[in-house]
Amino acid sequence: MSNESRIKELIALHRMRPHPEGCFFAEVFRSENKVDPQDDRPTRSAVTAILFLMPEGDISRFHRVRSDEVWSHLEGAPVRQISLSPDLDQMNGFELSASKDGQPLRVIPADWWQASVSMGSFSLVSCTVGPGFDFDDFEMACNSPSGSAIIAKYPHLAQFV
């Protein structure tokens, strides 16, 4: 099966749809248990999980979530991930890969900016968020003053904003 066929198969099989940050996603789990995030947010599902598909040439643009997010590599090429601390003073680069010598799992701390791209024809990952994901907790850098600040401080990352 070609990579293009596999991408189409994954999108159809999991009923994936475009994500606002780029690429495709499908929510596969939302806990019925509720938790209090103990901040200004109302109760949230204890945990949520999505499948996230990154075809070649598509990127997950800088965004942040107000909860910790665990990325797990499932299939395809390794993923290049970049994360920036909330104050933009710390940048981390990481390769997520389920290969024999790779690192298949990575945690992005709450409120950190993150961007990702497949290093091949496609990558399939799962993203687990706790307390659970809610779009009220999601912010895109391109819609925030932080987007301009990221470009000013890290001009080589402008394509991810």
C-alpha positions as CSV (number, residue, x, y, z in Angstrom):
1,M,0.0,0.0,0.0
2,S,1.3,3.4,-0.9
3,N,1.8,6.1,1.8
4,E,-0.9,8.2,0.0
5,S,-3.3,5.3,0.2
6,R,-2.5,4.7,3.9
7,I,-3.1,8.4,4.7
8,K,-6.5,8.2,3.0
9,E,-7.3,4.9,4.8
10,L,-6.4,6.4,8.2
11,I,-8.6,9.5,7.6
12,A,-11.6,7.4,6.5
13,L,-11.1,4.6,9.1
14,H,-11.0,7.1,12.0
15,R,-13.3,9.7,10.5
16,M,-10.6,12.3,10.9
17,R,-11.2,16.0,10.1
18,P,-8.9,19.0,9.7
19,H,-7.6,20.4,12.9
20,P,-7.3,24.3,13.4
21,E,-3.5,24.0,14.0
22,G,-3.1,22.0,10.8
23,C,-3.1,18.2,9.9
24,F,-6.0,15.9,10.8
25,F,-7.5,14.5,14.0
26,A,-10.1,12.3,15.5
27,E,-11.1,12.2,19.2
28,V,-11.0,8.6,20.3
29,F,-11.6,9.0,24.1
30,R,-13.2,11.4,26.5
31,S,-13.4,10.3,30.1
32,E,-16.8,10.6,31.8
33,N,-15.0,11.3,35.0
34,K,-14.7,15.0,35.8
35,V,-11.8,16.8,37.6
36,D,-11.4,20.3,38.9
37,P,-8.2,21.8,37.3
38,Q,-7.9,24.0,40.4
39,D,-7.3,27.1,38.4
40,D,-9.8,29.5,36.8
41,R,-11.3,26.8,34.5
42,P,-14.5,24.8,35.2
43,T,-14.4,21.1,35.6
44,R,-13.0,19.1,32.7
45,S,-13.0,15.4,31.7
46,A,-10.2,13.7,33.6
47,V,-8.5,12.8,30.3
48,T,-9.0,12.9,26.6
49,A,-7.2,11.3,23.7
50,I,-7.0,12.0,19.9
51,L,-5.3,10.4,16.9
52,F,-3.4,13.1,15.0
53,L,-2.2,12.5,11.4
54,M,0.5,14.7,9.9
55,P,0.8,14.2,6.1
56,E,4.0,15.3,4.4
57,G,4.0,19.1,3.8
58,D,1.4,19.8,6.5
59,I,2.5,21.2,9.9
60,S,1.1,21.5,13.4
61,R,1.5,25.2,13.9
62,F,2.5,26.7,17.2
63,H,-0.3,26.4,19.7
64,R,-0.7,25.8,23.4
65,V,-3.0,23.9,25.7
66,R,-3.7,24.7,29.4
67,S,-3.1,21.0,30.4
68,D,-0.2,18.6,30.1
69,E,-0.2,16.7,26.8
70,V,1.4,13.4,26.1
71,W,2.4,12.6,22.5
72,S,2.9,9.0,21.5
73,H,4.3,8.0,18.1
74,L,2.2,5.2,16.5
75,E,3.1,4.9,12.8
76,G,5.0,6.4,10.0
77,A,8.0,8.7,9.9
78,P,9.5,10.3,13.0
79,V,8.0,13.6,14.1
80,R,10.1,16.8,14.7
81,Q,8.7,18.7,17.7
82,I,9.6,22.1,18.9
83,S,8.4,23.5,22.2
84,L,8.8,26.9,23.8
85,S,8.3,27.9,27.4
86,P,5.5,30.3,28.1
87,D,7.9,33.2,28.5
88,L,9.7,32.1,25.2
89,D,13.1,31.9,27.0
90,Q,13.5,28.1,26.6
91,M,13.3,26.2,23.4
92,N,13.4,22.4,23.1
93,G,13.7,20.3,19.9
94,F,12.8,16.7,19.9
95,E,12.4,13.7,17.6
96,L,9.5,11.5,18.4
97,S,9.8,8.0,16.9
98,A,8.7,4.5,17.7
99,S,11.7,3.1,15.9
100,K,14.0,0.7,17.8
101,D,16.3,3.5,19.0
102,G,13.8,6.3,19.0
103,Q,11.9,8.0,21.8
104,P,8.2,7.1,21.3
105,L,6.7,9.4,23.9
106,R,7.0,13.0,24.9
107,V,5.2,15.3,27.4
108,I,4.5,18.9,26.5
109,P,3.9,20.7,29.8
110,A,0.8,22.8,30.2
111,D,1.0,26.3,28.6
112,W,4.1,25.6,26.5
113,W,4.0,26.5,22.9
114,Q,4.4,23.5,20.6
115,A,4.7,22.8,16.9
116,S,5.4,19.6,15.0
117,V,6.0,18.2,11.5
118,S,6.4,14.8,10.0
119,M,9.9,14.0,8.9
120,G,8.6,11.8,6.0
121,S,5.5,11.0,4.0
122,F,3.3,10.9,7.1
123,S,3.2,10.4,10.9
124,L,0.4,9.1,13.1
125,V,0.5,10.0,16.8
126,S,-1.8,9.9,19.7
127,C,-2.2,13.0,22.0
128,T,-3.5,12.4,25.5
129,V,-4.4,15.5,27.6
130,G,-5.1,15.7,31.3
131,P,-7.2,17.4,32.6
132,G,-9.0,16.7,29.4
133,F,-8.8,18.8,26.3
134,D,-11.4,21.6,25.7
135,F,-11.1,24.1,22.9
136,D,-11.6,26.9,25.5
137,D,-8.1,25.9,26.7
138,F,-6.5,26.0,23.2
139,E,-4.6,29.0,21.8
140,M,-3.0,29.4,18.4
141,A,0.1,31.6,18.3
142,C,-1.0,33.2,15.0
143,N,-4.0,34.6,16.9
144,S,-2.0,35.8,19.8
145,P,0.6,38.6,20.5
146,S,2.9,35.7,21.2
147,G,3.0,34.8,17.5
148,S,4.9,38.0,16.7
149,A,7.1,37.5,19.7
150,I,8.0,34.0,18.6
151,I,8.9,35.2,15.1
152,A,11.0,38.1,16.6
153,K,12.9,35.8,18.9
154,Y,13.1,32.7,16.7
155,P,12.9,33.9,13.0
156,H,13.8,30.5,11.8
157,L,10.6,29.1,13.2
158,A,8.3,31.6,11.4
159,Q,6.9,28.9,9.2
160,F,5.4,27.2,12.3
161,V,3.5,30.4,13.4
